[in-house]
Amino acid sequence: MYARIRPLLFALGPEQAHLLASASARAAQKAVPSALERMFAFSHPALSVQVLGLTFTNPVGLAAGFDKNAHLVPFFRLLGAGFTEVGSVTAEPGRGNRRPRLFRFPEDEALVNRMGLGNHGSERIAPRLKRFAHQPAFPMGVNIAKTHSPDILGNAALDDFAATYGRVADHASYITLNVSCPNTAEGKTFEDPAALDALLSQLDRLVAERRREGAARTPPLLVKLSPPERERFVLDSFYDEILAVCAAHRVDGFVATNTLPHDKGGLSGPPLAARSTALVRYLYTKTGGAKPIIGVGGIDSAEAAYERLAAGASLVQLYTGLVYHGPGLIRSIKQGLVRLSEDEGHSSISQITGSRA
Ligand SMILES: Cc1cc2nc3c(=O)[nH]c(=O)nc-3n(C[C@H](O)[C@H](O)[C@H](O)COP(=O)(O)O)c2cc1C
């Protein structure tokens, strides 16, 4: 069906198409939830994954950036996703960069974006998160970032991150720190090892304070990293430093990867796949599989998802693949994963993780 709808959406500009698709999804989740659920239904016990102290009915989730303001959480559950990641959410609301800021490259099924972290801000988004929090069998991660403003730096930047953490932590199944957005004016400030160390120290203090005050729970914390610059990724001291900093703090896992810097913004889709897979494999090997990894970047088929899991990911996420292949991609990846894992003699998806690391 998406084959018929796609030419209509692609006749619009990429951002208008996204707004139209999101508005339709919002209407549909409200008006026809059971029809949606029936249309996309596919479940299988082999798909279930237990990781980060959470239960996922399947390992295929929505990547950050699609549902920045937490309007579409029910929609992705009805589509049969195993989880969703809202955000990036920042402390202050923002409109993002000037348009045009999203570009299609259909010959590569890729996108380039320089959206610049526009969102409603954590104060407005937190009550929405609360409504959707802790639904049985549908984890909702919250991706947080520093407010996009080159004037917020140093301690103010740490406080900015901490403010959002404090507002969303009670509602998030897990929290991802987006330290790798390639399209903000101030750059990837917190992917610098010393800055990341300062940020994680601040969050450690905040978590200790919340515990003293009797916080009900501390969600697992993941760090989202940039893809390697080279496709054939070899030992890289940059990632080793990041890993050492993360090991010294309470970091429970990684999201690999964000988009690849490109002259117009960040590149996503299949051209990113080899780099993202290489980083997943590297992280898995370096940590001995001890830190769960969410693999993201160019996943557009069951084969690509299988490869990412085999390289060391426990879960995968999609964004650009949904734009080119439509919402049915989630179900087709789930069906394909069951088939591929049976072919390889695995009785459950979790056995794939790291099988070709
Ligand atoms: C339009 C657009 C907006 C995005 N916004 C965010 C964001 O706000 N925060 C974030 O961590 N990643 C963001 N991403 C990155 C995706 O979450 C993902 O890491 C990346 O697109 C690679 O996956 P894909 O090839 O499946 O799209 C965005 C991606 C796109 C295409």
Ligand as a Chemical Component Dictionary entry (heavy atoms), coordinates in Angstrom:
data_LIG
# 
_chem_comp.id                   LIG 
_chem_comp.type                 NON-POLYMER 
_chem_comp.pdbx_formal_charge   0 
_chem_comp.three_letter_code    LIG 
# 
loop_
_chem_comp_atom.comp_id 
_chem_comp_atom.atom_id 
_chem_comp_atom.alt_atom_id 
_chem_comp_atom.type_symbol 
_chem_comp_atom.charge 
_chem_comp_atom.model_Cartn_x 
_chem_comp_atom.model_Cartn_y 
_chem_comp_atom.model_Cartn_z 
_chem_comp_atom.pdbx_ordinal 
LIG C1  C1  C 0 15.108 14.188 10.198 1  
LIG C2  C2  C 0 15.925 13.520 11.253 2  
LIG C3  C3  C 0 15.914 14.044 12.550 3  
LIG C4  C4  C 0 16.672 13.430 13.558 4  
LIG N1  N1  N 0 16.633 13.950 14.815 5  
LIG C5  C5  C 0 17.341 13.335 15.803 6  
LIG C6  C6  C 0 17.277 13.825 17.127 7  
LIG O1  O1  O 0 16.572 14.791 17.437 8  
LIG N2  N2  N 0 18.024 13.208 18.080 9  
LIG C7  C7  C 0 18.811 12.116 17.803 10 
LIG O2  O2  O 0 19.481 11.572 18.692 11 
LIG N3  N3  N 0 18.854 11.610 16.536 12 
LIG C8  C8  C 0 18.151 12.191 15.555 13 
LIG N4  N4  N 0 18.193 11.678 14.283 14 
LIG C9  C9  C 0 19.070 10.519 14.002 15 
LIG C10 C10 C 0 18.320 9.182  14.007 16 
LIG O3  O3  O 0 17.803 8.904  15.294 17 
LIG C11 C11 C 0 19.264 8.040  13.573 18 
LIG O4  O4  O 0 20.341 7.951  14.507 19 
LIG C12 C12 C 0 19.851 8.236  12.187 20 
LIG O5  O5  O 0 18.916 8.830  11.319 21 
LIG C13 C13 C 0 20.331 6.941  11.566 22 
LIG O6  O6  O 0 19.267 6.025  11.411 23 
LIG P1  P1  P 0 18.477 5.816  10.001 24 
LIG O7  O7  O 0 19.527 5.596  8.941  25 
LIG O8  O8  O 0 17.594 4.634  10.237 26 
LIG O9  O9  O 0 17.717 7.055  9.766  27 
LIG C14 C14 C 0 17.454 12.267 13.258 28 
LIG C15 C15 C 0 17.424 11.747 11.963 29 
LIG C16 C16 C 0 16.676 12.334 10.967 30 
LIG C17 C17 C 0 16.684 11.749 9.576  31 
# 
loop_
_chem_comp_bond.comp_id 
_chem_comp_bond.atom_id_1 
_chem_comp_bond.atom_id_2 
_chem_comp_bond.value_order 
_chem_comp_bond.pdbx_ordinal 
LIG C1  C2  SING 1  
LIG C2  C3  SING 2  
LIG C2  C16 DOUB 3  
LIG C3  C4  DOUB 4  
LIG C4  N1  SING 5  
LIG C4  C14 SING 6  
LIG N1  C5  DOUB 7  
LIG C5  C6  SING 8  
LIG C5  C8  SING 9  
LIG C6  O1  DOUB 10 
LIG C6  N2  SING 11 
LIG N2  C7  SING 12 
LIG C7  O2  DOUB 13 
LIG C7  N3  SING 14 
LIG N3  C8  DOUB 15 
LIG C8  N4  SING 16 
LIG N4  C9  SING 17 
LIG N4  C14 SING 18 
LIG C9  C10 SING 19 
LIG C10 O3  SING 20 
LIG C10 C11 SING 21 
LIG C11 O4  SING 22 
LIG C11 C12 SING 23 
LIG C12 O5  SING 24 
LIG C12 C13 SING 25 
LIG C13 O6  SING 26 
LIG O6  P1  SING 27 
LIG P1  O7  DOUB 28 
LIG P1  O8  SING 29 
LIG P1  O9  SING 30 
LIG C14 C15 DOUB 31 
LIG C15 C16 SING 32 
LIG C16 C17 SING 33 
# 
